[in-house]
Amino acid sequence: MRSLRTEARASGDVVTVVLPIPVPYGSLALLGGGAVLIMLLVVAAGMMVLRSSTDLEELRAS
């Protein structure tokens, strides 16, 4: 179980156990940043071919 909280408490009759729950913020930020970068590259590639694929002369020829 992962949470944004730093610990989870489970208590029984007498014993209370504190379990630390590490959240890999660095890995999550790297994954999110990589996904945004890839999406920007896909959009840039689409913008480069958008003009030529929507040109009126090109549309009339096909």
Order of alpha helices (4+ residues) and beta strands (2+ residues): beta-beta-alpha-alpha
